[in-house]
Amino acid sequence: MPTGNTLRPVWAEINLNNFKKNIHVVRSLIPETCQIMAVVKANAYGIGAIPASEAALEAGAEWLAVATPDEGVEILEALPGCNLLVLGPVTDKAAEVLINLGASLTVTSIEGLLDANDAGKRLGKKGKVHIKIDTGMGRIGFRPGDELEQALDTVTRCDNLEVQGVFTHFAVADVDPEYTETQLSRFDYGVNQLSKKGIRPRYVHAANSAGILAWPKSHYDLVRPGIMLYGCYPNQSLADKAPLYPVLSLKARISHVKPVSAGAKIGYGITYETQGDTVIATVPIGYADGYRRALSNKGWVLIGGKRYPIAGRICMDQLMVDVGEGNNVHPGDVVTLIGQDGEECVTLDEVANLVETITHEILTGITCRVPRIYV
C-alpha cells in the first residue's frame, strides 16, 4: 500500500498520536492487571498494519490481533517477538508457519486442534492456542456443553498444545443488555468446563470495544479493542463513556473549477441540476478510492472551513461539488471529505450514516490507491 506522496493530490492522513491516545483511553477503563490486545486486522482497519502495530505497542498494548494467517505473518516478520493472536481459523499448513513465527492460534474445531498439535509436533515445540467459545454469535467456535466437552477431551490427548487462552465474541454488547448477559453466562459456564478438566488458561477474554465501554465485568484478563482505537464508537449511545480521538482524515485538492449557469446538468445520469448561477469544483477522488457512490447528491465536503454539497453522481475517479457563486475557491485548494477543517467536521459516523453502513466499512473500504500519510 502506498504510504507516501504520489503524483495525484489525494491522500489519507493518519494521526498515530490520536491512535495512541485511544490506547490510553482503553487503559483508563480496565483494571490494572488487565492486558490490551489491539485489533489490527484488515490492515489495521485501513490505516496501515505495521505503523498501527508499532504505535499500539509503543502506547502499552501487550498484544496484537489479526484475522488471517497472512496478516499475522506480515506483522511477525516486521515485529518479531510480539504477542499476536490470529482470530480466524487456521489450516494445517498455516498453523505450522504461524507457530514457527511465535503466533498464538485460535482453535474453533476439533480438526483445528489436531492441526495445531500436529504442527507443533513437527516443529518440536508447543503450539499456543486460544479456544474460541461460541456463546451466541453463531459464527465460529465451540458451543458450551457437549460440543466444548468433546473438544476438551481432544485437548487432553494433545501433547504439543499449550492452551494459552479462552475467549468469546459479543454480538450486541452495544445495544442489547439481555442478550449480552446471556452470552456472559454461557461463557462463564464454558470457562468452568475448562477448569473442571484442569485447563486454566492464562488469558480469559471477551470484551470488544462495546464490552470495554459498557460491560466492565467482561474485562477478565484481557480486552480486544477494535473500532474504538480508530476513534469511533461501536454505537453513538456509548459516546458518553469515554472520549475518543479521530485517527483518519481523507483529503484531496480541487483539480478544476467551472462557472455554470442556472439549469446546468451535472454528472452521469444528469441527476443534479443547478438552481442558479454557481461554480462547480471537480475533485480527483471517486468510488475506486473507496469514497462511496451512495454519497452522490447527499454527501458533504469541507473547503476553507465551509460545507459544500456533492453535486451529481460520484464517478470512479472524480466527483463534483457545488461551491456556489462568489466563493473564493480555486484549483489546488484542499478538500476534506472526512475530518476537520476549521470549525466544521465531517465525521466517519456522518459518512457511514448517510450510506446506511458502519464506520468499520468506511475505514476498511478506502482503497490502496489512496496513500496513507502519517502525521
Backbone torsions as a table, in degrees:
resi	resn	phi	psi	omega
1	MET	NA	134.8	176.8
2	PRO	-60.6	137.5	179.1
3	THR	-124.7	3.4	-179.7
4	GLY	-132.1	-162.4	-177.9
5	ASN	-68.0	144.4	172.0
6	THR	-124.2	-179.3	-177.6
7	LEU	-78.7	-10.7	-179.5
8	ARG	-103.3	134.1	-175.8
9	PRO	-81.0	65.0	176.2
10	VAL	-137.3	134.6	-178.3
11	TRP	-161.2	160.4	171.4
12	ALA	-113.4	127.6	176.4
13	GLU	-93.2	128.1	-178.8
14	ILE	-112.9	117.8	-179.0
15	ASN	-94.9	94.7	-177.4
16	LEU	-71.2	-24.3	174.8
17	ASN	-64.4	-40.3	176.6
18	ASN	-67.5	-36.2	175.1
19	PHE	-58.4	-45.0	178.6
20	LYS	-65.2	-38.6	177.2
21	LYS	-59.0	-38.9	179.7
22	ASN	-67.7	-32.7	171.6
23	ILE	-61.3	-43.1	-179.9
24	HIS	-65.5	-34.9	175.3
25	VAL	-60.9	-45.8	177.4
26	VAL	-57.3	-45.8	-179.3
27	ARG	-57.4	-37.6	-177.8
28	SER	-70.4	-16.2	-175.1
29	LEU	-98.9	-7.4	-173.0
30	ILE	-120.1	161.1	177.7
31	PRO	-62.7	156.9	-178.5
32	GLU	-58.9	-33.8	-176.3
33	THR	-82.7	-7.6	-176.9
34	CYS	-83.9	138.1	-179.7
35	GLN	-100.3	161.4	-179.0
36	ILE	-110.9	127.4	172.8
37	MET	-110.6	100.6	-178.1
38	ALA	-73.5	124.2	-178.4
39	VAL	-86.2	113.4	-176.6
40	VAL	-120.8	30.1	178.3
41	LYS	-69.3	168.3	178.1
42	ALA	52.8	50.3	-179.2
43	ASN	56.0	42.6	-177.4
44	ALA	53.1	56.2	178.6
45	TYR	53.4	29.9	175.9
46	GLY	94.0	-5.0	-176.3
47	ILE	-91.8	-11.1	-179.7
48	GLY	117.2	112.0	-171.6
49	ALA	-63.7	-45.6	-175.2
50	ILE	-72.0	-49.8	176.8
51	PRO	-58.4	-40.1	179.5
52	ALA	-67.5	-40.5	179.3
53	SER	-63.8	-44.5	178.0
54	GLU	-60.8	-43.6	-179.8
55	ALA	-64.8	-40.4	179.8
56	ALA	-61.7	-46.0	-179.5
57	LEU	-66.8	-39.8	177.6
58	GLU	-62.5	-33.0	-178.8
59	ALA	-82.5	-3.7	173.9
60	GLY	111.0	2.0	174.8
61	ALA	-65.8	136.2	-179.1
62	GLU	-88.4	-21.6	-174.0
63	TRP	-134.3	158.7	168.6
64	LEU	-123.5	152.2	176.6
65	ALA	-134.8	139.8	176.8
66	VAL	-130.2	172.6	-178.3
67	ALA	-96.1	-35.5	-169.4
68	THR	-123.4	158.3	176.6
69	PRO	-57.0	-43.3	-178.9
70	ASP	-61.1	-39.8	176.9
71	GLU	-61.9	-40.5	179.2
72	GLY	-64.0	-43.9	179.7
73	VAL	-61.6	-43.9	-179.8
74	GLU	-56.1	-46.3	-176.8
75	ILE	-73.2	-42.4	-177.7
76	LEU	-68.2	-28.9	175.8
77	GLU	-73.6	-31.0	178.8
78	ALA	-84.3	-32.9	-176.0
79	LEU	-129.6	66.6	-176.8
80	PRO	-60.3	140.5	177.5
81	GLY	92.5	-8.5	178.9
82	CYS	-73.9	153.9	175.4
83	ASN	-78.3	121.9	-175.9
84	LEU	-141.6	132.4	176.5
85	LEU	-112.8	129.5	171.6
86	VAL	-89.1	116.5	-171.4
87	LEU	-78.5	-25.6	-178.0
88	GLY	-91.0	166.0	177.6
89	PRO	-62.9	151.0	-179.4
90	VAL	-126.9	142.9	177.3
91	THR	-80.6	172.4	-178.7
92	ASP	-57.8	-48.3	-178.3
93	LYS	-63.2	-45.4	180.0
94	ALA	-64.4	-36.0	179.7
95	ALA	-58.7	-43.0	-178.7
96	GLU	-64.6	-44.1	179.5
97	VAL	-61.8	-45.5	-175.6
98	LEU	-69.9	-43.0	178.5
99	ILE	-61.8	-39.1	179.5
100	ASN	-63.7	-31.6	179.0
101	LEU	-84.8	-8.3	178.1
102	GLY	97.1	9.6	179.7
103	ALA	-73.3	157.0	168.9
104	SER	-99.9	141.9	-174.5
105	LEU	-110.1	145.1	169.1
106	THR	-87.0	130.9	174.9
107	VAL	-112.3	131.3	-173.8
108	THR	-127.0	0.4	-179.0
109	SER	-153.4	162.4	177.0
110	ILE	-63.7	-37.1	177.1
111	GLU	-60.4	-40.3	178.6
112	GLY	-64.8	-38.3	175.7
113	LEU	-61.4	-46.4	-178.6
114	LEU	-67.0	-38.2	177.5
115	ASP	-61.3	-45.3	-179.7
116	ALA	-65.0	-39.9	179.1
117	ASN	-64.9	-44.3	179.8
118	ASP	-64.3	-39.6	179.0
119	ALA	-64.3	-42.4	177.4
120	GLY	-61.6	-39.6	179.6
121	LYS	-63.5	-43.6	180.0
122	ARG	-64.0	-32.9	-177.7
123	LEU	-87.3	-12.6	-177.2
124	GLY	72.9	29.4	178.0
125	LYS	-146.4	162.5	-179.9
126	LYS	-84.5	134.1	175.0
127	GLY	-81.7	127.0	178.8
128	LYS	-84.7	125.2	-176.5
129	VAL	-129.1	152.0	170.7
130	HIS	-117.5	123.7	-178.7
131	ILE	-81.9	125.0	179.9
132	LYS	-92.8	127.5	177.5
133	ILE	-109.2	126.3	177.1
134	ASP	-87.6	106.1	-177.4
135	THR	-102.7	5.7	178.7
136	GLY	147.2	3.9	174.0
137	MET	-78.4	-29.3	177.6
138	GLY	71.0	28.2	-174.9
139	ARG	-112.4	-81.0	177.9
140	ILE	-130.8	158.6	176.9
141	GLY	117.9	168.2	178.8
142	PHE	-88.3	134.8	175.2
143	ARG	-80.4	139.3	178.8
144	PRO	-56.9	149.7	-178.0
145	GLY	106.6	-140.7	-174.1
146	ASP	-60.0	-40.6	-177.3
147	GLU	-62.4	-46.4	178.2
148	LEU	-67.4	-36.9	-179.7
149	GLU	-60.3	-43.1	178.2
150	GLN	-62.5	-39.3	178.7
151	ALA	-65.0	-40.7	-178.8
152	LEU	-68.6	-34.1	174.4
153	ASP	-61.4	-38.5	177.1
154	THR	-65.6	-42.5	180.0
155	VAL	-56.5	-42.6	-176.9
156	THR	-65.1	-17.1	179.0
157	ARG	-99.1	1.7	-177.9
158	CYS	-101.8	110.7	-176.2
159	ASP	-83.9	-9.9	-175.4
160	ASN	-113.2	27.1	177.6
161	LEU	-120.9	142.7	168.4
162	GLU	-118.8	113.6	178.4
163	VAL	-78.5	97.7	-174.7
164	GLN	-85.7	-28.9	-175.7
165	GLY	-152.7	164.8	172.3
166	VAL	-141.1	138.1	-175.8
167	PHE	-155.0	166.5	174.7
168	THR	-137.9	177.9	-179.3
169	HIS	-136.2	132.8	-178.7
170	PHE	-78.7	144.9	178.3
171	ALA	-95.1	-37.5	-172.7
172	VAL	-143.3	39.1	-176.4
173	ALA	-65.0	-17.1	179.9
174	ASP	-85.2	-17.5	-171.7
175	VAL	-136.4	-13.8	-171.9
176	ASP	-133.9	90.1	-177.9
177	PRO	-61.1	-39.2	-176.3
178	GLU	-63.5	-45.8	-178.9
179	TYR	-68.6	-36.0	179.1
180	THR	-66.0	-39.4	174.8
181	GLU	-59.7	-40.9	177.8
182	THR	-61.8	-44.0	178.7
183	GLN	-61.9	-42.8	179.3
184	LEU	-62.7	-41.3	179.3
185	SER	-63.0	-43.9	178.4
186	ARG	-64.2	-38.5	-179.6
187	PHE	-65.6	-45.9	178.8
188	ASP	-59.9	-37.8	176.9
189	TYR	-62.1	-44.4	179.9
190	GLY	-65.2	-41.7	178.1
191	VAL	-62.2	-37.4	177.4
192	ASN	-65.3	-34.3	175.2
193	GLN	-60.2	-41.7	177.2
194	LEU	-61.8	-45.1	-177.2
195	SER	-60.2	-40.4	-179.8
196	LYS	-65.4	-23.4	177.0
197	LYS	-89.7	3.2	-177.9
198	GLY	79.2	17.1	179.6
199	ILE	-103.3	111.5	-177.2
200	ARG	-125.9	88.3	-176.4
201	PRO	-65.3	152.1	176.4
202	ARG	-66.5	-34.3	-173.3
203	TYR	-120.0	117.5	170.8
204	VAL	-110.5	124.4	-175.3
205	HIS	-146.8	148.5	-177.5
206	ALA	-146.3	-31.6	-166.2
207	ALA	-77.0	120.1	165.5
208	ASN	-88.7	-164.4	-178.3
209	SER	-58.4	-44.2	179.6
210	ALA	-64.1	-40.1	177.7
211	GLY	-63.9	-39.9	178.6
212	ILE	-61.8	-44.5	-175.0
213	LEU	-76.8	-35.1	-169.1
214	ALA	-117.3	-12.7	-172.3
215	TRP	-132.4	75.9	-179.5
216	PRO	-54.5	-33.3	-177.6
217	LYS	-73.3	-5.8	177.4
218	SER	-94.0	4.6	-173.6
219	HIS	-74.2	-31.6	176.1
220	TYR	46.0	-130.4	-175.7
221	ASP	-94.2	-15.2	-169.7
222	LEU	-161.4	144.5	176.5
223	VAL	-122.5	156.2	-175.0
224	ARG	-122.2	76.0	179.0
225	PRO	-69.4	134.2	176.1
226	GLY	-118.9	-93.7	-171.6
227	ILE	-58.4	-29.7	-178.5
228	MET	-68.4	-25.2	176.9
229	LEU	-66.2	-23.1	-176.8
230	TYR	-98.4	11.0	171.9
231	GLY	90.3	13.7	-177.6
232	CYS	-121.6	145.6	175.2
233	TYR	-87.5	144.2	175.6
234	PRO	-62.7	-25.1	175.0
235	ASN	-154.7	138.5	-176.9
236	GLN	-63.5	-18.1	177.0
237	SER	-65.5	-14.6	-179.4
238	LEU	-99.0	5.7	-173.9
239	ALA	-65.4	-21.8	-179.9
240	ASP	-84.4	-2.4	-176.9
241	LYS	-77.1	-33.3	-177.8
242	ALA	-170.3	150.0	176.1
243	PRO	-76.5	140.6	174.0
244	LEU	-124.8	154.9	-171.8
245	TYR	-119.1	128.2	-176.3
246	PRO	-64.4	140.8	-175.2
247	VAL	-108.0	-34.5	-174.5
248	LEU	-114.8	135.5	167.3
249	SER	-123.0	144.0	179.0
250	LEU	-115.1	125.0	-173.1
251	LYS	-137.2	161.1	175.2
252	ALA	-155.3	175.8	174.8
253	ARG	-119.3	143.1	178.3
254	ILE	-59.6	133.1	-179.9
255	SER	-100.5	-21.8	-173.7
256	HIS	-159.1	142.4	176.6
257	VAL	-128.4	132.2	-173.9
258	LYS	-138.7	119.2	172.3
259	PRO	-73.5	137.7	179.1
260	VAL	-133.8	159.0	-179.6
261	SER	-90.8	166.6	174.6
262	ALA	-56.9	139.4	178.5
263	GLY	87.5	3.6	178.4
264	ALA	-69.3	140.6	178.6
265	LYS	-97.4	138.2	-173.4
266	ILE	-125.6	128.9	167.1
267	GLY	84.6	172.0	175.7
268	TYR	-55.4	137.1	178.4
269	GLY	75.0	0.1	-177.1
270	ILE	37.4	53.5	-177.1
271	THR	-84.2	-6.8	179.9
272	TYR	-123.4	130.8	177.5
273	GLU	-125.7	128.6	-178.2
274	THR	-69.2	140.0	-177.3
275	GLN	-88.2	-16.0	177.8
276	GLY	-159.5	-179.2	175.0
277	ASP	-60.6	135.4	-174.7
278	THR	-156.5	-174.5	177.7
279	VAL	-126.6	132.6	177.1
280	ILE	-106.8	124.6	175.9
281	ALA	-104.2	133.5	177.3
282	THR	-101.0	137.3	-177.1
283	VAL	-122.2	130.1	-173.0
284	PRO	-83.1	57.5	176.3
285	ILE	-142.2	144.5	-178.0
286	GLY	-152.4	-163.9	-174.7
287	TYR	-70.0	-19.6	174.3
288	ALA	-69.4	-15.0	175.4
289	ASP	-94.1	-2.8	-178.9
290	GLY	96.7	3.9	175.2
291	TYR	-87.0	110.3	-160.9
292	ARG	-63.1	134.3	177.5
293	ARG	-61.7	-26.9	179.1
294	ALA	-64.7	-10.2	176.1
295	LEU	-82.9	-1.8	178.7
296	SER	-54.2	130.1	176.5
297	ASN	63.2	8.7	175.7
298	LYS	-141.3	-9.7	176.2
299	GLY	-81.5	165.3	179.0
300	TRP	-130.1	148.9	173.6
301	VAL	-128.3	166.6	179.5
302	LEU	-115.7	132.5	174.8
303	ILE	-136.7	121.9	-179.9
304	GLY	59.1	33.0	177.9
305	GLY	79.0	8.9	178.7
306	LYS	-118.1	152.3	178.0
307	ARG	-89.5	136.5	175.4
308	TYR	-135.8	145.2	-177.4
309	PRO	-83.7	146.5	171.2
310	ILE	-70.5	131.9	-175.8
311	ALA	-109.1	113.7	177.7
312	GLY	84.8	-173.2	-177.3
313	ARG	-75.7	138.2	174.1
314	ILE	-71.0	130.6	-179.2
315	CYS	-90.5	176.2	179.9
316	MET	-61.1	-38.3	-171.9
317	ASP	-124.6	-4.6	-176.0
318	GLN	-146.9	162.2	170.5
319	LEU	-146.1	161.8	-179.1
320	MET	-116.9	148.7	-178.3
321	VAL	-130.9	134.9	175.4
322	ASP	-88.5	107.0	-175.7
323	VAL	-99.0	5.1	176.3
324	GLY	76.1	170.0	-178.2
325	GLU	-91.6	138.4	174.8
326	GLY	86.1	-0.2	176.7
327	ASN	-82.9	144.8	-174.8
328	ASN	-85.7	74.3	-176.2
329	VAL	-119.4	132.9	-173.3
330	HIS	-136.6	157.4	170.3
331	PRO	-55.7	138.8	-177.6
332	GLY	96.1	-16.0	177.2
333	ASP	-65.4	144.5	-180.0
334	VAL	-76.0	134.5	175.2
335	VAL	-112.9	125.8	177.1
336	THR	-102.0	115.3	-179.9
337	LEU	-93.2	-31.6	171.5
338	ILE	-137.7	126.4	177.6
339	GLY	130.3	-167.5	-173.0
340	GLN	-105.7	140.6	171.1
341	ASP	-143.8	106.0	-174.7
342	GLY	65.6	-129.8	179.8
343	GLU	-86.6	-9.9	-177.1
344	GLU	-94.8	152.8	-179.8
345	CYS	-149.0	134.9	167.8
346	VAL	-108.5	109.5	-175.4
347	THR	-87.5	161.1	173.4
348	LEU	-59.7	-37.5	178.8
349	ASP	-62.4	-42.2	178.9
350	GLU	-60.5	-46.7	179.9
351	VAL	-62.9	-45.3	-179.5
352	ALA	-62.0	-42.4	-179.7
353	ASN	-64.3	-37.8	-179.4
354	LEU	-63.2	-31.0	-179.3
355	VAL	-107.1	12.3	174.4
356	GLU	56.9	49.9	175.2
357	THR	-137.7	-163.1	-178.7
358	ILE	-114.4	159.6	-177.4
359	THR	-61.2	-32.2	178.6
360	HIS	-54.4	-42.8	-175.9
361	GLU	-71.4	-35.9	177.4
362	ILE	-65.2	-46.9	-179.6
363	LEU	-60.5	-52.4	-175.5
364	THR	-73.2	-14.7	-178.4
365	GLY	-85.4	-10.1	177.7
366	ILE	-70.1	118.9	-164.3
367	THR	-81.3	173.1	-172.6
368	CYS	-72.7	-10.8	178.3
369	ARG	-84.4	-2.3	172.3
370	VAL	-93.5	112.3	179.8
371	PRO	-67.3	144.9	175.5
372	ARG	-97.9	124.5	179.1
373	ILE	-110.3	124.2	-175.3
374	TYR	-94.9	122.1	-174.5
375	VAL	-119.1	NA	NA
